[in-house]
Amino acid sequence: MLARMLFNLLNNHRVVEKLAESRPIRRAAQITAYAITKAQIAGRDASQRVLRSQTLRQVRDEAAKVPGDLGEMGSRLKRVRETFVNEVKGGWKDGSRGIKK
């Protein structure tokens, strides 16, 4: 019964229009738009950092080379791991600085 009444109210054009003009609904729409915009900016920034990443370049370079033996492969993987760890630490520091500001 309650669901049917709610369904009828939400399908009434005038009720929906009045709700859309109300301050709480407008504010909720503003907050939603702000959150979506911030998420898009953060995603764009993260993708740019990944593309500039030294780890990504190093993985591409190492993948292009064919290893001579397992020892060589191990040393390459170790270099990639070290580069990745350094970039994560740097990103972590940058992120904590950004939060403090």
N, C-alpha and C positions, 0 to 999 in steps of 0.2 A: 504494500500500500504506500509506504513512504518512498520507495524507489519510483513508483509510478508518478507520484506528485512531483518529485524532483525532476524526473524526465520531462514532464509537462512544463514545468517552470523553465527549464533550460532550453526547451524548444520554442519558447515564446520570445519572439523577436524583441519586443519592448523590454522584457525583463533582462535579457542579455545586454541590450543597449544601455540600460540603466546601470547594470553591474560594471560594464566596461567604462562608464564615466565616473564610477566611484573612486575615491582617493585610494583605498587599500588595493584595489585591483590595478590601478595605474602604477602604484608604487611597486607592486609585485612584478609587473611587466618591466619596469625600469631596472629592478634588481636582476631579473632574469637576463635582460639584454646586456647588462654590465658583466655578469658572470660569463656569459657566452663570449663576449668580446675579449675578456681577460684570458679565457681558456684558449681562444684562437691565437692571441699574441704569444702566450706561453708556449703553445705548440709550435708556432713558427720559429720562435727563438731556439727551442730545443732542437728542431730539425736543422737549423743553421749551425748550431754547435756541433751536431753529429757530422755534418758535411765537412766542417773545418777540422774535425778531430784527427789528431795524429794517429790514434789507434786505427781508425778506418783506413787511412792511407797505408799504414804499415801492414794491415791485414791484406789489402789489395796487392801490395808489393810482394809479400811473402807467398800469397796464393799463386802469383804468376810464376814463381820459381819452383822448379822441381827439386826436391831434396835428394842429395846423394846418398845419405844413410840416415838411420834413426837418430844418431847423435846430433846431426845437423838440424834435423826436424825438431828435436827437443830444445835446442838452443834458440831456434826461431820462435817457438811457442813461448819460451821463457821471456824473450824480449817483448813479444806482443802482450803478455800478461803484465809485465812491469809497466809498459806504457799505459795500458788500460787502468791499472791501479793508480798510477800517478794522475791520470786525467780525472778519475773518479774523485780522488782526494782534492784536486784543484777545483772541481765543480762543487764539491761539498763545501769548501771554504768560501767560494764565490756566493753560493746559495745562502750560507749563514750570514755573510756580510750583507747580502741583499735584504734579509729578514730584519737585521738590526737597524737598517736605515729607515 
